[in-house]
Amino acid sequence: MESNLLTDADADEVNQDFSEYVANLQLHMTLQARNLVPSLKQTLVDSRQQLLHQTQAHFEKLVSRQGL
């Protein structure tokens, strides 16, 4: 009868894969956040552009809080 339990090597591989996934997700979220924040150099911000940034940030927040 085969055991359904993970061996230590399998568990380490799963943990490593999960850690790599989390690191890639954090990098992606950081890069996305940079795109969502308006530049400080702009003196006049177009209201349509500001609305777009707010909408994107709100959407990203909603998506990130949903379960898989």
VENHU-V869359 format. One record per residue. RES is the residue in one small letter. NEAR is the number of other C-alpha atoms within 10 Angstrom. Layout:
# VENHU-V869359
res={RES/RES}
near={NEAR/NEAR}
This chain:
# VENHU-V869359
res={m/e/s/n/l/l/t/d/a/d/a/d/e/v/n/q/d/f/s/e/y/v/a/n/l/q/l/h/m/t/l/q/a/r/n/l/v/p/s/l/k/q/t/l/v/d/s/r/q/q/l/l/h/q/t/q/a/h/f/e/k/l/v/s/r/q/g/l}
near={3/4/6/6/8/10/10/9/9/11/12/12/12/13/12/12/12/12/12/12/12/12/12/12/12/12/12/11/14/12/11/14/15/10/13/17/12/14/10/7/7/8/7/6/12/10/9/9/11/14/11/13/17/15/13/16/17/12/11/15/11/10/10/11/8/7/5/4}
